[in-house]
């Protein structure tokens, strides 16, 4: 019975630890505005099979703290652009030595309920979806009117819809023997 209880305790602690690893707390000093806006940047290693998925980073469970008037004034001195209600995340996948890395960054400042606020606690969620590959291109040879060669046209499937200007064509010509 003790072994059963200890096993479940270890499993529960492992699950709680796995879900808590993406929670972040920022101090007011870390999101302080001086001559530049603060940026929060994170990176996650994706490994060698990074290209088989699409990644989306989002913020969950945000907690905000009202900004001091001095911070609001410094913000307004730096830029006149309005702040969003939730931080806008910029993300991209970088590759180094065949290893993919997901990078995400954002400004932890918002304008909510008529107040300028700092994001001080949040969870970053990374959602992955498998990349759907279109069907492979199929060559279909067609004889030229002169009978001296062939044009190979690669047909691109229409589902998913092909954007205008993204077609592929290959011409294979042969030289007539003398």
Secondary structure, DSSP 8 states (H G I E B T S, - for coil): -HHHHHHHHHHHHHHHHHHHTTEEE--TTTT--SSS---EEEEEEEETTGGGEEEEEEEEEEEEEE--HHHHHHHHHH------SS---EEEEEEETTEEEEEEEE--EEEETTEEEEEEEEEEEEEEEE-------EEEEEE-TTSS-EEEEEE--SSS---TT----EEE------
